[in-house]
Amino acid sequence: MIDPRRLRILRAVADHRTVTAAAAALYLTPSAVSQQLAALEQETGHTLLNRSGRGVTLTSAGEILLNHANEVLAQLERAEAELAAYAAGTGGEVVVAAFATGIAEVLAPAIARLAGSHPGIRVRVRDAEGDASLPMVLDGEADLAVAVEYRGAPRDGDPRLARVPLYAEPFDAVLPTGHPLSVSPTVAVAELADCDWIAPYPGNPCHDMVALACELAGFSPRVLHSSDDFRAAVALAGAGAGVALVPRSALSGMELKDVVVRPVSGPGAYRRVFAATRRGAEAHPLVRPVLEALVASAA
């Protein structure tokens, strides 16, 4: 009989690619993870991991077992959800990981909605970049994520996650006041090809979106200044240091000193935001109302 707890460890190792990182995510020691994996290999009678230096990859047998592990773990989440519903649980804590503007746009309004409709649900918020919240959900550090699409993100249909779309928003062009294009009602990304750029650091989902918008426009941006803080990007643009593409909601309420903001015409960058939870947990009586409140706030 295969111990489902060991399946969870196998999935963590597959996600994190090292025993040490998987152990940290599961709050176990690397030795304990290695022992559990060895026991799982004994249970199945197959070698499940290829070990190379500090890294690990799954063997073909490991990949087969991982596919079943995703189904088993999702079914266990459903079982917990049904048991919680049977117990008529109406109170408890839900941990939601979300990026800053996602908190402002949908999560904070959702918390206000829940205060009236489900006063027994306590939402605990953890500020996390759009690409950091999904690993937190998969590792059990959060129950829900408000995340953004990015290159390498788990796709729709991923057997580990249940996803619900929330909203999509455009990026606007932020230009110094004296920029030649500041008099135009709209700006095409291709018109900014010869400019100096201010952009988020590589690894930030918004960096990927800006890079993709420029790629579709036929050029690679000349990034001279890097910051993950949109206020800093706007301030640099106001100082004449370059141009930037910034998500529209991030500009809301910001002091736009010495800059002009213009919509992007033609193909531009869009930030697509969704909520996600572990597959099977979307029906949990504490998680489901939070998901519904997020969708209502996004609408």
N, C-alpha and C positions, 0 to 999 in steps of 0.2 A: 504494500500500500504506500503510495506517495504522500508524503507529508506536505499539505498545502503551504505551510509556513516556509518550507524550503523553495517552493515555487516562487514565492515573493522575493526571496533572496536571489534566485536565478534571474528574475526580471530586473532587479536592481543592478546586478552585475552587468547584464546586457545593456542597460541604459547608461551606466557610468563608465564602463570599459575597464575599470580596475577594481580589484578586491578592496583596496584601501578606501576609494571613493564610495563604493557601495556600502561598506561598513559604516562610514561616517554618516551617510544618509539614513541608515537604518538604526543608528545609535548602538552599533555592535562593535566588537573588536575585529580586526582583520582575521585573527586566528579563529574566532567563532564563525565568521562567514566561510572561511576555508573548510572548517570542520563540517559545516552544514552542507556545503557543496559536495564534499567527499561522500557524505552520507547519501546525498541525492543520487550521486553516480552509482553507489552501491545498490540503492533501491531500484534504479532503472536498469542496471547492468550495462550502461553505456558511458563512454567518455563524453562529457558535455561541454568541456572548455578546452580551447587551445591556449596555452600560456606562453607568452613571449615577453621576456623581461618583466616589467611591472604590469604590462597590459594583458588583457584576456579577450578572446573572441569566442563565439559559440561554434561548436562543431555542427555538422548537419543534424546529428541527433539532438543537440542542444536547441537548434532552431525549431525542430519539430516539437520538442517539449515546450518551448517558449510559446508557440502558437496555442497549445492547449492550456498553458498556464494563464494566458490572458483571458481565455474563456472561463476557466475555473475561478479566477480571482474576481472577474466581473459578476459571476453567479453568486459568489460569496457576498459581494457588496449588495446584490439584490436581496439576498436572504436577510442580511442585517436591516435593509430598508423595510422589508415586509414585517420583520419582527418588531421593529421600532413603531411601525404603523399599527400593528396589532396591540402594542402596549399603549397606543394613543398618546405617544410622546408629543407634547406641545411646547416643551421648553428645553433649552439647551444652547450650546455655543456652536457657532459655525465660523471657521477661520477662512477668510477670503484674502488672497494675495492679488494685488492689483497695482498697476503703474499710476503715477501721480494724477495725470489728467483723467484716466479712467475712474479713479476714486472721485474726482470732482464731478465728472459728467454723469456717471450712472450709479456708482456704489453709494456715495453719500445720499443721493435722493432715494435709493432703494432702502437704505437703513431707516430713513424718515418714514417711508411707506410701511415698513415692517413694524415700526413702533405703534402704528394704529391697528394693523391687521393681525399681527402675530407678536404681541408684546412679550411672550415668553422666549422668543428667539433672540439671543445675544450674538451680534456679529462682531468678531474681532478682526481688525484690518491689519494687514502686513504690506507695507509699501515694497513693491518689487518691480523691476523692469519687465517689459513685456515679454522678454525671452526667459526670464528667471522664474516666473510664477508656475509654469506648467511642470517643471521638475519638482517644485515644491508640492504640487498636488500628487504627482506620481509617487513621491517618496513619503506621502502621508503627513507632511508638515502643514498642509492646508487642505481644506475641504473643497474649495472652489478657487478658480483663477479667473481674473479678467485680463485677457491676454490679447496680443496683436499677431497678425500673420507676419511671418518672416521666413527667409530662406532657411530651410532645415527644420521648421516647425512641424510637429505632428499634424498630419493631414486629416481631413474629414474621413471617417471610416477607420481611423486608428483604433485597434481593438482595446486599447488601454483607456481611452477617453471618450466621454460623451460631450459633444460641443453644441452650443446654441449661439447663433449669430446675434450680435447686439446692434452695431451700427458701423457705417463707413464714413470717413470724413476726408476731405481733400487737404493737401498741403497748399499753402499760399506762398507766393514769392515775397520775400522781405528784402527791400532795396534801400540803399542810402538815399536820402532826400534828393540829392543832386544827380542821381543816376539817370542816364538818357532815357531809360524805359519807364521812369517814374511817372511820366505824363500819359502813358498808355493805359487804357482801361483794363486790359488783361495782358499777361506776359506768357509767351510760349517758352518752355524750358530750353529749346534749341537757341533762343536768343541770348541765353546766359552762358553760352559755351566759352566765350573768351574772358569771362569774369573770374576773379578770385572768389573762392567759396569758403563758407563757414558750415561745417557739418558735424553730426555726431560721430563718436568714435566707432571704428569697425567693431562689430559684435552687438551694437545697439540696433534693434530692429529698424529704427528710423534711418539709420545709415544705409541699410540695404534698400529701403524704399527710394531714398534720394538717388543712390547709385543706379537703381533700375530705371528711374525716370530719365536720368541723363543718358543711360545706355539706349533707351528707346528713342531718345532725341538725337542719337548718333555721336555722342562724345563722352569722354571721361572727365569729371569735374576736377579742376585744379584746386584741391583743398589745402588752404594755407592755415586755417584755424580749426581746431577741434574742441567741441564741448558737448556734453550730453544735457546741459542746462539750456533750455530754449530762451530764457531771459538773457543769459550770457550771449547767445547767438544774436539776439535782437540788438543788444547793446553794442556788439562788435559791428553789426551792419550799420547802426547809427553813427559809429565812429568812422565809417567809410572803409572798413577793413575787408569787406566783401559782401556777397549776397548769400541768402539762405532760403531753403524751403522748410517751412515750419507747419505742423498740423494746426488746422484752424482753431480747434478748441484750446490749444496751448496759448494762443494769442488773446483769448478772451480775458478781459480785465487787466491786461498787461499795459504798462505805460509804453506807448510806441513813439518814443522820442527820436526825432531826426531820421525816421524811416518812413517808407511808403509800403503799404501792403497791397498786393494785387493778386486776384485769382489767376490760376494757371489755365491757359487755353490749350485745347488739344490734349494729347496723352500726358498725364501728370501723375504725381505720386498720390496714392490714397492709403490711409491707415484703416485696415479692416479689423474691427474689434469683436471678440467673441468671449463667451463664458465657457468654462470647461470644468468638469468634475470627473472622477474616476468612473469608468463605465459600470453601470449597475447602481451607482449611488445617486443618480438623478431623481430617483423615486423616493429617496429618504425623506421622511416627513419634516425634517429640519432643513435639508438642502433644497427641496423642491420649492418652498415659498421664497427662498432667497433668489433662486433662479428666476422665478416668476416676477419678483419685484425688480430684478435687473432688466428683464425684457420690457416691463412696463415703463421703467425709467428711460430706457433707450428709445422707446417709441415716442 
